[in-house]
């Protein structure tokens, strides 16, 4: 029989994963920057950032599928398909870990874009274009919000990975080390 605390903790992690996923999408979709010439940049302008809402939608669907099972298990101490969804069905196990690829991609692309913009602005300033300061501040604000979205995505990944580990702990009946 599983520990009630571990079962409840697993449920809390699943709820947090869903909330962090929604938060990530909200931050990403509402992040825009408008420049002085009237042009505007959104997450849709960078291919890597388009990847995040798509895979986050898949992860959110997985969370919604697992949440009723986790609630049922927390209240009745009887499993529906929670453990088997996490362990035996390869697709559903990988859904949680697809988030890690999104986290890595977003952090890497944002870091590269930020260094590119800084170098570009430094070059323009050295050539005497003083009006690029507004461009740099707007772009920095945009990319910093992308970092926030990536942090939320990282939190969602951790909250989806931990219930998988906890479900393994709950299934283990051995009391010895390596048994």
Kinemage of the C-alpha trace (Angstrom):
@kinemage 1
@onewidth
@group {chain A} dominant
@subgroup {mainchain}
@vectorlist {calphas} color= white
{ca unk a 1} P 0.000 0.000 0.000
{ca unk a 2} L 1.325 3.383 -0.922
{ca unk a 3} L 2.014 6.085 1.576
{ca unk a 4} L -0.816 8.625 1.700
{ca unk a 5} L 1.719 11.478 1.691
{ca unk a 6} L 3.376 10.242 -1.502
{ca unk a 7} L 0.010 9.821 -3.213
{ca unk a 8} L -1.054 13.336 -2.240
{ca unk a 9} L 2.317 14.755 -3.281
{ca unk a 10} L 1.960 13.111 -6.669
{ca unk a 11} L -1.461 14.735 -7.082
{ca unk a 12} L -0.064 18.139 -6.110
{ca unk a 13} L 2.756 17.772 -8.654
{ca unk a 14} L 0.273 16.936 -11.397
{ca unk a 15} L -1.816 20.011 -10.564
{ca unk a 16} L 1.285 22.224 -10.525
{ca unk a 17} L 2.410 20.779 -13.866
{ca unk a 18} L -0.898 21.753 -15.405
{ca unk a 19} L -0.840 25.253 -13.871
{ca unk a 20} L 2.764 25.881 -14.908
{ca unk a 21} L 1.967 24.702 -18.419
{ca unk a 22} L -0.911 27.137 -18.717
{ca unk a 23} L 1.256 29.906 -17.246
{ca unk a 24} L 3.991 29.198 -19.785
{ca unk a 25} L 1.586 29.458 -22.703
{ca unk a 26} L -0.002 32.656 -21.346
{ca unk a 27} L 3.376 34.365 -20.884
{ca unk a 28} L 4.575 33.242 -24.292
{ca unk a 29} L 1.457 34.207 -26.225
{ca unk a 30} L 1.095 37.634 -24.583
{ca unk a 31} L 4.751 38.549 -25.111
{ca unk a 32} L 5.047 41.149 -27.861
{ca unk a 33} L 7.330 44.081 -28.542
{ca unk a 34} L 6.470 47.077 -30.699
{ca unk a 35} L 9.215 49.141 -32.279
{ca unk a 36} L 9.250 52.824 -33.176
{ca unk a 37} L 8.700 52.101 -36.859
{ca unk a 38} L 5.399 50.360 -36.073
{ca unk a 39} L 6.621 46.802 -36.542
{ca unk a 40} L 5.897 44.229 -33.904
{ca unk a 41} L 7.514 40.958 -32.843
{ca unk a 42} L 5.718 38.027 -31.219
{ca unk a 43} L 6.687 34.483 -30.331
{ca unk a 44} L 5.425 33.374 -33.756
{ca unk a 45} L 8.364 35.109 -35.427
{ca unk a 46} L 10.835 32.559 -34.062
{ca unk a 47} L 10.349 28.948 -35.153
{ca unk a 48} L 11.631 27.499 -31.874
{ca unk a 49} L 9.122 29.499 -29.864
{ca unk a 50} L 6.297 28.098 -32.020
{ca unk a 51} L 7.341 24.625 -30.872
{ca unk a 52} L 6.598 25.347 -27.212
{ca unk a 53} L 2.800 25.869 -27.357
{ca unk a 54} L 2.409 22.803 -29.576
{ca unk a 55} L 4.291 20.437 -27.303
{ca unk a 56} L 2.825 22.161 -24.237
{ca unk a 57} L -0.667 21.451 -25.561
{ca unk a 58} L 0.237 17.765 -25.838
{ca unk a 59} L 1.689 17.823 -22.326
{ca unk a 60} L -1.392 19.624 -21.026
{ca unk a 61} L -3.654 17.006 -22.565
{ca unk a 62} L -1.569 14.325 -20.875
{ca unk a 63} L -1.855 16.164 -17.550
{ca unk a 64} L -5.606 16.456 -17.945
{ca unk a 65} L -5.781 12.735 -18.724
{ca unk a 66} L -3.720 11.812 -15.654
{ca unk a 67} L -5.315 14.255 -13.198
{ca unk a 68} L -8.641 12.395 -12.692
{ca unk a 69} L -6.700 9.163 -12.193
{ca unk a 70} L -4.490 10.819 -9.581
{ca unk a 71} L -7.501 12.328 -7.792
{ca unk a 72} L -9.250 8.952 -7.754
{ca unk a 73} L -6.121 7.285 -6.384
{ca unk a 74} L -5.643 9.966 -3.712
{ca unk a 75} L -9.184 9.524 -2.398
{ca unk a 76} L -9.688 5.755 -2.762
{ca unk a 77} L -6.119 4.403 -2.605
{ca unk a 78} L -7.006 2.267 -5.662
{ca unk a 79} L -5.247 2.718 -8.987
{ca unk a 80} L -7.078 3.192 -12.222
{ca unk a 81} L -4.514 3.503 -14.986
{ca unk a 82} L -2.184 6.043 -13.376
{ca unk a 83} L 0.824 3.743 -12.983
{ca unk a 84} L 0.397 2.081 -16.341
{ca unk a 85} L 0.032 5.417 -18.091
{ca unk a 86} L 3.322 6.536 -16.553
{ca unk a 87} L 5.343 3.364 -16.962
{ca unk a 88} L 4.158 0.927 -19.580
{ca unk a 89} L 2.813 3.121 -22.318
{ca unk a 90} L 5.947 4.543 -23.899
{ca unk a 91} L 4.166 7.412 -25.598
{ca unk a 92} L 2.707 8.796 -22.407
{ca unk a 93} L 5.994 8.512 -20.563
{ca unk a 94} L 7.774 10.439 -23.298
{ca unk a 95} L 5.147 13.197 -23.315
{ca unk a 96} L 6.410 14.435 -19.986
{ca unk a 97} L 9.996 14.399 -21.131
{ca unk a 98} L 9.269 16.193 -24.387
{ca unk a 99} L 9.064 19.250 -22.161
{ca unk a 100} L 12.791 18.991 -21.549
{ca unk a 101} L 13.480 19.457 -25.253
{ca unk a 102} L 11.307 22.559 -25.252
{ca unk a 103} L 13.137 23.972 -22.233
{ca unk a 104} L 16.539 23.397 -23.805
{ca unk a 105} L 15.516 24.807 -27.158
{ca unk a 106} L 13.963 27.944 -25.714
{ca unk a 107} L 16.871 28.691 -23.379
{ca unk a 108} L 19.461 28.122 -26.106
{ca unk a 109} L 17.715 30.167 -28.795
{ca unk a 110} L 16.935 33.005 -26.395
{ca unk a 111} L 20.545 33.142 -25.225
{ca unk a 112} L 21.777 33.259 -28.825
{ca unk a 113} L 19.241 35.909 -29.830
{ca unk a 114} L 20.140 38.029 -26.832
{ca unk a 115} L 23.865 37.902 -27.621
{ca unk a 116} L 23.152 38.611 -31.311
{ca unk a 117} L 21.017 41.659 -30.468
{ca unk a 118} L 23.651 42.960 -28.039
{ca unk a 119} L 26.396 42.617 -30.657
{ca unk a 120} L 24.182 44.197 -33.319
{ca unk a 121} L 23.318 47.170 -31.125
{ca unk a 122} L 26.973 47.653 -30.110
{ca unk a 123} L 27.936 47.710 -33.779
{ca unk a 124} L 25.214 50.237 -34.613
{ca unk a 125} L 26.188 52.432 -31.672
{ca unk a 126} L 29.820 52.400 -32.763
{ca unk a 127} L 28.666 53.567 -36.213
{ca unk a 128} L 26.795 56.497 -34.657
{ca unk a 129} L 23.197 55.231 -34.653
{ca unk a 130} L 22.033 56.486 -31.250
{ca unk a 131} L 18.354 55.616 -31.744
{ca unk a 132} L 19.018 51.868 -31.335
{ca unk a 133} L 18.762 52.093 -27.536
{ca unk a 134} L 14.941 51.777 -27.731
{ca unk a 135} L 15.326 48.752 -29.976
{ca unk a 136} L 17.645 47.104 -27.457
{ca unk a 137} L 15.423 47.793 -24.446
{ca unk a 138} L 12.309 46.485 -26.225
{ca unk a 139} L 14.089 43.381 -27.422
{ca unk a 140} L 15.578 42.744 -23.970
{ca unk a 141} L 12.128 42.966 -22.390
{ca unk a 142} L 10.737 40.557 -24.990
{ca unk a 143} L 13.549 38.016 -24.518
{ca unk a 144} L 13.420 38.261 -20.713
{ca unk a 145} L 9.737 37.297 -20.814
{ca unk a 146} L 10.700 34.346 -22.992
{ca unk a 147} L 13.143 33.329 -20.246
{ca unk a 148} L 10.256 33.493 -17.759
{ca unk a 149} L 8.158 31.244 -20.024
{ca unk a 150} L 11.080 28.799 -20.271
{ca unk a 151} L 11.396 28.783 -16.477
{ca unk a 152} L 7.716 27.940 -16.151
{ca unk a 153} L 8.201 25.206 -18.723
{ca unk a 154} L 11.117 23.822 -16.711
{ca unk a 155} L 8.923 23.781 -13.615
{ca unk a 156} L 6.213 21.928 -15.554
{ca unk a 157} L 8.774 19.356 -16.675
{ca unk a 158} L 9.961 18.746 -13.111
{ca unk a 159} L 6.371 18.494 -11.878
{ca unk a 160} L 5.598 15.929 -14.593
{ca unk a 161} L 8.731 13.868 -13.972
{ca unk a 162} L 8.374 13.596 -10.186
{ca unk a 163} L 5.014 11.751 -10.153
{ca unk a 164} L 6.585 9.145 -12.405
{ca unk a 165} L 9.325 8.594 -9.848
{ca unk a 166} L 6.840 8.634 -6.982
{ca unk a 167} L 4.645 6.041 -8.672
{ca unk a 168} L 7.686 3.768 -8.906
{ca unk a 169} L 8.373 4.233 -5.201
{ca unk a 170} L 4.770 3.370 -4.397
{ca unk a 171} L 4.903 0.130 -6.391
{ca unk a 172} L 8.045 -1.107 -4.668
{ca unk a 173} L 7.276 -3.490 -1.810
{ca unk a 174} L 10.847 -4.433 -0.973
{ca unk a 175} L 12.301 -3.000 2.192
{ca unk a 176} L 15.943 -3.813 1.417
{ca unk a 177} L 18.598 -1.977 -0.520
{ca unk a 178} L 18.734 -3.188 -4.189
{ca unk a 179} L 16.042 -5.843 -3.629
